[in-house]
Amino acid sequence: MIAQPAQAREPDSRADPGAVIEARALTMRYGATVTALDDLTVTIRSGITGLVGANGAGKSTLIKILLGLLEPTSGTAAVLGHDCGRDGFAIRTLTGYMPEHDCLSPDVSATELVTHLGRMSGLPATAARERAADSLRHVGLYEERYRQIGTYSTGMKQRVKLAQALVGDPRLLLLDEPTNGLDPAGRTAMLDLIARIGSEFGISILVASHLLGEIEQICDHLVAIDAGRLLRADSISSVTQATAALLVEVDEGIDLLLAELARRGLSPVRFQRGLLVQLADEQTYDAVRDSVADLGLPLSRMEQRRHRVEELFRDDPAVTDVPGAQPTGAASVS
């Protein structure tokens, strides 16, 4: 049997009973010059939450603190009601962690590795083998489970890392850049797998990523940090709410369309590959449609524009020039 550490304390009675993660005035400094987290206070509830920010924003540092692997300079953090500074073992027992970087032994099979890590989490030998087989089946590696990991593709290695995070039957998953190194098809498959785990197994998931479009696809909630400070914590639906602007794209003749819409008094502005037009009422749609038809242009897209997560990290002049299209909480990232 694996030796067990002393029993962890009971969850903190002061913790928010609905929270899976709480951080209060959390600060982490490395030396005198580098501040990874700066007075971060946030509460994360059940569901799939995206932790977003540029590389170096403090995402990985936060995850290490939540796992009890780093002691913060100041402030406190709790996971599932357990204090991260005191109850690291209890947290790591209840939590599955998928690291960003490749840390897999190439000369062992997936089933050997996942079983071993299940044993390290405290499972008896038989239970660890059974749970390893179940976890590898969930991630689509059951038929390949006896192959050495060194023969796996990058996508298969990412799935092994996810399987070992699941083997202990966790209540919370912490996934650090889970699509790292994957091609578009592999990223889509991994995102679908994460979404299925969250919906079918009822496991709360924190996904740390700098790929903002992926977060929009699978997450219920968003925590955005910039240079270690909280930028915004909200539901994805609130962050990506519709604007009062109509997005219009044509395959050619955009300058002609810009001039025609201006002639009709609509004041369009350029935005990425198309135009943004203030959406006053249903007649705006008619005016755009008639302009495109009169000019004989190939219309590829016309829809009410929604905010994007990426707007939290940049100021876009094209957006701010359109009344009603101002992004909420916009900020620049160096």
C-alpha positions in Angstrom: 0.0 0.0 0.0 1.0 3.6 -0.6 1.8 5.5 2.6 -0.7 8.3 3.2 0.2 11.7 4.7 -1.6 12.9 7.8 -5.3 13.6 7.3 -6.0 17.0 5.8 -8.0 19.7 7.6 -11.7 20.1 7.0 -12.7 22.6 4.4 -12.6 26.2 5.6 -16.1 27.1 7.0 -15.6 30.7 5.8 -15.2 29.7 2.2 -18.0 30.4 -0.3 -19.9 27.1 -0.4 -20.7 27.5 -4.1 -17.1 28.2 -5.2 -14.6 25.6 -6.5 -11.8 28.2 -6.5 -11.3 31.4 -4.5 -8.4 33.8 -4.6 -8.2 36.7 -2.2 -5.7 39.5 -2.8 -3.3 36.9 -4.2 0.2 38.2 -5.0 3.2 36.3 -6.3 6.6 38.0 -6.8 9.8 36.5 -8.0 12.6 38.6 -6.6 12.3 42.3 -6.6 11.4 42.9 -10.3 9.0 40.2 -11.5 5.3 40.2 -10.3 3.5 37.2 -11.7 0.2 37.9 -9.8 -0.8 41.2 -8.4 -3.6 41.5 -5.8 -5.8 39.0 -7.6 -9.2 38.4 -6.1 -11.6 36.1 -8.0 -14.3 33.4 -7.3 -14.8 30.6 -9.8 -17.9 28.4 -9.6 -18.8 25.0 -11.1 -18.8 24.5 -14.9 -16.1 25.0 -17.5 -14.1 28.2 -16.9 -11.5 29.7 -19.2 -8.5 31.3 -17.7 -7.1 33.6 -20.4 -4.3 36.0 -20.8 -1.1 36.5 -22.9 1.9 34.3 -22.3 3.5 35.5 -19.1 0.2 36.8 -17.7 0.4 34.6 -14.6 -1.9 31.7 -15.6 0.6 28.9 -14.8 1.7 30.6 -11.6 -1.9 30.7 -10.5 -2.4 27.0 -11.2 0.7 26.0 -9.2 -0.5 28.1 -6.3 -4.0 26.4 -6.5 -2.3 23.0 -6.4 -0.3 23.9 -3.3 3.0 23.7 -5.2 3.9 27.4 -4.8 3.5 29.6 -1.7 2.3 33.1 -2.7 4.0 36.2 -1.5 0.8 37.4 0.1 -2.9 36.7 -0.1 -4.8 33.4 0.1 -6.3 30.8 -2.2 -8.7 27.9 -1.7 -9.8 25.0 -3.9 -13.0 23.1 -3.1 -13.0 24.8 0.3 -9.4 23.7 1.2 -6.7 26.3 1.9 -4.0 26.0 -0.7 -1.2 26.9 1.7 -2.2 24.2 4.3 -4.0 21.5 2.5 -2.1 20.8 -0.7 -2.4 17.1 -0.4 -6.2 17.2 0.0 -6.4 19.5 -3.0 -4.2 17.3 -5.2 -6.3 14.3 -4.2 -9.5 16.0 -5.3 -8.0 17.7 -8.4 -6.6 16.4 -11.7 -3.8 18.5 -13.4 -2.8 18.4 -17.0 0.5 20.3 -17.4 1.4 22.4 -20.5 4.7 20.8 -21.4 5.5 17.3 -22.4 6.5 15.4 -19.2 5.8 11.8 -20.3 8.2 8.9 -20.0 8.7 7.7 -23.6 9.7 4.1 -22.7 6.6 3.1 -20.8 3.1 2.4 -22.0 0.1 4.7 -21.5 -1.6 2.1 -19.2 1.6 1.7 -17.1 2.0 5.5 -16.7 -1.7 6.2 -15.9 -1.9 3.3 -13.5 1.3 4.4 -11.7 -0.1 8.0 -11.3 -3.4 6.5 -10.0 -1.4 4.7 -7.4 0.4 7.9 -6.4 -2.9 9.6 -5.9 -3.8 6.9 -3.3 -5.8 4.3 -5.3 -5.3 0.6 -4.5 -3.5 -1.4 -7.2 -6.6 -3.0 -8.7 -8.6 0.2 -8.6 -5.8 2.1 -10.2 -5.6 -0.4 -13.1 -9.4 -0.2 -13.6 -9.5 3.5 -13.5 -6.5 3.8 -15.9 -8.4 1.6 -18.4 -11.5 3.7 -18.0 -9.6 7.0 -18.3 -7.8 5.9 -21.5 -11.1 4.7 -22.9 -12.7 8.1 -22.3 -9.9 9.9 -24.1 -9.9 7.5 -27.1 -6.7 5.6 -26.4 -8.0 2.3 -25.1 -6.9 0.3 -28.2 -3.4 1.9 -28.1 -2.9 1.7 -24.3 -0.1 -0.9 -24.4 2.1 1.0 -26.9 5.1 2.9 -25.6 4.4 6.6 -25.2 7.5 7.4 -27.3 5.7 6.1 -30.4 2.7 8.3 -29.9 1.8 11.4 -31.9 1.6 14.8 -30.2 -2.2 14.5 -30.1 -2.1 11.1 -28.4 0.4 12.4 -25.9 -1.9 15.2 -25.0 -4.7 12.6 -24.5 -2.4 10.6 -22.1 -1.9 13.8 -20.1 -5.7 14.3 -19.9 -6.2 10.6 -19.0 -3.8 10.8 -16.0 -5.6 13.9 -14.8 -8.8 11.9 -14.8 -7.6 8.7 -13.2 -8.2 9.8 -9.6 -11.8 10.6 -10.3 -11.3 14.3 -9.6 -13.9 16.9 -8.7 -11.9 19.6 -10.5 -9.6 19.5 -13.5 -6.9 22.1 -14.1 -5.8 22.1 -17.7 -2.8 24.2 -18.7 -2.8 24.9 -22.5 -4.5 21.5 -23.3 -4.2 22.1 -27.1 -0.5 23.0 -27.0 1.2 21.7 -30.2 -1.9 20.3 -31.9 -3.0 20.9 -35.5 -6.5 22.3 -36.1 -8.1 18.9 -36.3 -6.4 17.8 -33.1 -7.4 21.1 -31.3 -11.0 20.5 -32.3 -11.0 16.9 -31.0 -9.4 18.0 -27.7 -11.9 20.8 -27.2 -14.8 18.4 -27.9 -13.4 16.0 -25.4 -13.0 18.6 -22.7 -16.6 19.8 -23.3 -17.9 16.2 -23.1 -16.0 15.6 -19.8 -17.5 18.7 -18.3 -21.1 18.0 -19.4 -21.3 14.2 -19.1 -19.2 13.7 -16.0 -20.2 16.9 -14.2 -16.5 17.7 -13.4 -15.6 21.4 -13.0 -12.8 22.4 -15.3 -10.4 25.4 -15.4 -8.8 25.7 -18.9 -5.8 28.0 -19.1 -5.2 29.2 -22.6 -4.0 32.1 -24.7 -6.0 30.9 -27.7 -9.1 33.0 -27.1 -11.3 31.5 -29.8 -11.0 28.1 -28.1 -12.3 29.5 -24.8 -15.3 31.0 -26.5 -16.2 27.5 -28.0 -16.3 25.4 -24.8 -16.4 27.6 -21.7 -19.3 28.8 -19.6 -17.3 31.4 -17.7 -14.2 33.5 -18.3 -11.5 34.8 -16.0 -9.2 37.2 -17.9 -5.9 38.4 -16.4 -3.3 40.8 -17.7 0.1 41.1 -16.1 -1.1 39.3 -13.1 -4.1 41.5 -12.4 -7.8 40.6 -12.9 -9.1 42.1 -16.1 -12.6 40.6 -16.0 -14.5 37.7 -14.5 -17.9 37.0 -16.2 -20.0 34.5 -18.1 -19.0 33.9 -21.7 -22.5 35.0 -22.8 -22.0 38.4 -21.2 -18.5 38.9 -22.7 -19.7 37.9 -26.2 -23.0 39.8 -26.1 -24.4 41.3 -29.3 -23.4 44.9 -30.3 -25.5 47.5 -31.9 -23.5 47.1 -35.2 -24.1 45.2 -38.4 -21.1 43.4 -39.8 -21.0 43.3 -43.6 -18.5 41.4 -45.8 -18.2 41.2 -49.6 -15.8 39.2 -51.6 -14.9 42.3 -53.7 -15.8 45.9 -54.1 -15.6 46.9 -50.5 -14.7 50.5 -51.4 -17.7 50.8 -53.7 -19.9 49.5 -50.9 -18.4 51.9 -48.4 -19.1 54.9 -50.6 -22.7 53.7 -51.4 -23.6 53.2 -47.7 -22.1 56.6 -46.8 -24.3 58.1 -49.6 -27.3 56.5 -47.9 -26.3 58.2 -44.6 -25.3 55.0 -42.8 -21.7 56.1 -41.8 -19.9 52.7 -42.2 -16.4 52.1 -40.9 -13.9 49.5 -41.9 -13.5 46.5 -39.6 -11.0 43.7 -40.3 -12.1 42.4 -43.8 -15.5 44.1 -43.8 -17.6 47.1 -42.7 -19.4 47.9 -39.5 -22.7 49.8 -39.8 -24.6 51.2 -36.8 -27.7 49.1 -36.5 -30.6 51.6 -35.9 -33.5 49.4 -36.9 -34.6 46.8 -39.5 -34.3 49.3 -42.3 -30.5 49.2 -41.9 -30.6 45.6 -43.1 -32.7 46.7 -46.1 -30.4 49.5 -47.0 -27.3 47.3 -46.9 -29.1 44.6 -48.9 -30.2 47.1 -51.5 -26.8 48.7 -51.7 -25.1 45.3 -52.4 -27.7 44.4 -54.9 -27.6 47.7 -56.8 -23.8 47.4 -57.1 -23.9 43.7 -58.0 -21.4 42.7 -55.3 -21.0 39.2 -54.0 -22.2 39.3 -50.4 -20.4 36.8 -48.2 -21.7 37.8 -44.7 -24.2 40.1 -43.0 -25.0 39.6 -39.4 -25.3 41.5 -36.1 -21.8 41.6 -34.7 -21.0 40.1 -31.3 -18.2 41.1 -28.9 -15.2 38.7 -28.9 -13.0 37.7 -25.9 -10.0 39.1 -27.7 -11.4 42.6 -27.4 -10.6 42.5 -23.6 -7.0 42.7 -24.5 -6.9 45.4 -27.2 -8.4 48.7 -28.3 -9.8 48.5 -31.8 -10.3 51.9 -33.5 -12.7 50.3 -35.9 -14.9 49.2 -33.1 -14.8 52.3 -31.0 -15.8 54.5 -34.0 -19.2 52.7 -34.2 -21.7 53.9 -31.7 -23.0 50.9 -29.6 -20.1 48.7 -30.6 -17.7 49.7 -27.9 -16.1 46.6 -26.4 -16.6 46.2 -22.6 -13.5 46.2 -20.5 -11.0 46.7 -23.4 -7.4 46.9 -22.4 -4.1 46.6 -24.3 -1.6 43.8 -23.8 2.1 44.5 -24.4 
